[in-house]
Amino acid sequence: MEILRTVAAMTDWSEKKRLQGMTIGLVPTMGFFHQGHLHLMRLCRQQMDHLVVSLFVNPIQFAPGEDLAAYPRDLDRDAALAAAEGTEVLFAPDNVAMYPPGFQTRVLVGSLTETLCGAGRPGHFAGVTTVVTKLLHIIRPHCAVFGEKDYQQLVVIRRLVADLNLDVRILSHDIVREPDGLAMSSRNTYLSTTQRRSALCLYKSLQLARRRVAEGVLAAATLKSEIEQYLATFPEVSVEYVSIVDQESLQDKTKVDETVRLAMAVRVGSTRLIDNGRLC
Ligand code: AMP
């Protein structure tokens, strides 16, 4: 596996593969790999001749006061894990390679970015859509894989690709969970032992909601308030949002059916965690 650090080296590599008629798949990441990332790599590798993984902790998607400086990093470990999945190139640019002096452009997607995580993290999705647009232009993959763990991000990227006629297929992968149900996340490493127990509140809320829906409780307002009451029983957990939304428009729904998703964000101590899933 090659580790490429410059835009020119990455673009040259992709250009050569394209001239040879090879297909390229991309898994964009911020590193500190866990099984969630590795499943995305496996899916991508199965679909394409070559797998590129990008590893870039994108500063412009973090607001001041968020965890940019503390975000866990371990390039050597990540490189070994990516190589074991058949990755051919790990594209790991530094901040200056991606945002040279004078950089001032943002790619903005509309109302999809204003709800859910977008409401509490202004500017976050502009950072995501800008870096993903850059990565797609630099690497020119035929397909790119995103996880449903960041469900809003997936919907926003699909919109971006459709709206700008970007020539790439977007694939998604289910949420990969720990054996007890906690969605895998690089941020889980921030949790203390008691916080780790509390973090399970998200998955347990999903299960609670699914049980109540199976019992016939379909009113979104009732379900939301039951979940909020349940979340309030966990130590160190504060709720950012509990939303029942249309899975495409991400707008609130009043009644549960097969087109909705429950999406949640909480803080456990100072760690922000998200989860989501269908209810029927
Ligand atoms: P990140 O490194 O956290 O930016 O994530 C890189 C990609 O991996 C994104 O498309 C995420 O949605 C995806 N991802 C992260 N955690 C999981 C998970 N537990 N299951 C599935 N996909 C995930």
Residues whose N, C-alpha, C, O or C-beta is under 5 A from the ligand:
A	BS01	AMP	P28 T29 M30 G31 G36 H37 V145 F146 G147 E148 K149 D150 H173 D174 I175 V176 A183 M184 S185
